[in-house]
Amino acid sequence: MKTNSVERYSDPDIEATVLRVEAVSRLMDDLFVIPGTRVRVGLDAVIGLVPVVGDLISQVVSSYIIWEARQLGVSRFTMWRMIGNTAIDTVVGIVPFAGDAFDVAFRANRKNLALLKGHLEKHGHIRRDGKGAGLVVDVKARRVG
């Protein structure tokens, strides 16, 4: 049986950052549903319809998520995974038609959001409030200097 839990963050600044990253991710990958289907698409797929330039613009927007993750101190390995996700999305997205379909399916921004949340959970920044959920120790992850 799955218990309902709500993610809360140990630091209001971290919570605000995650909310911004979630908003960008939703905007780029899940903005609206294609009528008559359950398929969600975002601006990444729409902007990607413009050959090359659209995919490069999407890459720039997606880089914001990576920048925020870096500010929160994610590991180099996680950073490279995030960069890899956006690079794959951009390179394959440049291919006409097939790249557009790939943009809808791959969802690099959602993948990067999940990597960021995984990092925060691993380092004790996420509390799960709800039935049967415990409290995770509060640890600061922001890098200094």
C-alpha positions in Angstrom: 0.0 0.0 0.0 1.4 3.3 -1.0 1.3 6.1 1.6 0.7 9.7 0.6 3.6 11.9 1.3 4.5 15.5 0.5 8.0 16.5 -0.3 9.2 19.4 1.8 12.7 20.9 1.8 14.9 21.6 4.7 15.8 25.1 3.5 13.4 27.7 2.0 16.0 28.7 -0.6 16.3 25.1 -1.8 12.5 24.8 -1.9 12.3 28.0 -4.0 15.0 26.7 -6.4 13.2 23.4 -6.8 9.9 25.1 -7.5 11.6 27.2 -10.2 13.3 24.2 -11.8 9.9 22.3 -11.7 8.3 25.2 -13.5 10.9 25.3 -16.2 10.7 21.5 -16.6 6.9 21.6 -16.8 7.1 24.4 -19.3 9.6 22.6 -21.5 8.3 19.0 -21.3 4.7 18.9 -20.1 2.9 22.2 -20.8 -0.2 20.8 -22.5 -1.9 17.6 -23.7 -2.2 16.9 -27.4 -6.0 16.9 -28.0 -7.5 13.4 -28.3 -4.5 11.8 -26.6 -2.9 11.5 -23.2 0.5 12.7 -24.6 1.8 15.8 -22.9 4.2 18.1 -24.7 6.0 21.3 -23.9 7.8 24.1 -25.5 10.8 21.9 -26.2 8.8 19.9 -28.8 7.1 23.1 -30.2 10.3 25.2 -30.4 12.1 22.1 -31.8 9.9 22.3 -34.9 12.1 25.2 -36.1 15.1 23.4 -37.6 18.4 23.7 -35.6 17.7 27.1 -34.1 14.7 25.9 -32.1 16.7 23.0 -30.6 19.5 25.4 -29.7 17.1 27.7 -28.0 15.6 24.7 -26.1 19.2 23.8 -25.1 19.8 27.2 -23.6 16.6 27.1 -21.6 17.4 23.5 -20.4 20.9 24.7 -19.3 19.1 26.8 -16.6 18.2 23.6 -14.8 21.8 22.5 -14.9 23.0 25.9 -13.6 20.5 25.7 -10.7 21.6 22.1 -9.9 25.3 23.3 -9.8 24.3 26.1 -7.4 22.9 23.4 -5.1 26.1 21.5 -5.2 25.3 18.4 -7.2 28.2 16.1 -7.9 30.2 16.2 -11.1 28.9 12.8 -12.1 25.3 14.0 -11.7 26.2 17.2 -13.6 27.6 15.2 -16.5 24.5 13.0 -16.6 22.4 16.2 -16.8 24.6 17.6 -19.5 24.4 14.3 -21.3 20.6 14.3 -21.2 20.3 17.8 -22.7 23.1 17.1 -25.3 21.2 13.9 -26.4 18.0 15.9 -26.6 19.6 18.7 -28.7 21.6 16.5 -31.0 18.8 14.0 -31.8 16.3 16.9 -31.8 18.1 18.5 -34.7 17.1 15.6 -37.0 14.0 16.6 -38.9 10.7 14.8 -37.9 12.4 12.0 -36.0 14.0 14.5 -33.6 10.6 16.1 -33.0 9.1 12.8 -32.0 12.2 12.1 -29.8 11.7 15.5 -28.0 8.2 14.4 -27.0 9.4 11.0 -25.7 12.8 11.7 -24.1 11.9 14.6 -21.7 15.4 15.6 -20.8 14.2 18.3 -18.4 12.1 15.9 -16.4 15.1 13.5 -16.2 17.3 16.3 -15.0 14.7 17.4 -12.4 14.6 13.8 -11.1 18.4 13.7 -10.9 18.3 17.0 -8.9 15.7 15.7 -6.5 17.6 12.5 -6.1 20.7 14.5 -5.1 18.7 16.5 -2.6 17.1 13.4 -1.1 20.5 11.6 -0.9 21.9 14.6 1.0 19.1 14.9 3.5 17.2 18.0 2.1 13.9 16.3 1.5 11.4 15.5 4.3 8.4 13.4 3.5 5.5 14.5 5.6 2.7 12.1 5.7 1.4 8.8 7.1 4.3 6.5 8.1 7.0 8.9 6.7 10.0 9.8 8.8 11.9 13.0 9.0 15.2 13.2 7.2 18.1 15.0 8.9 18.6 18.6 7.8 22.0 19.1 6.0 23.2 22.1 4.1 24.5 21.4 0.5 25.2 24.9 -0.9 28.8 25.4 -1.8 30.7 28.3 -0.5 33.1 30.3 -2.6 
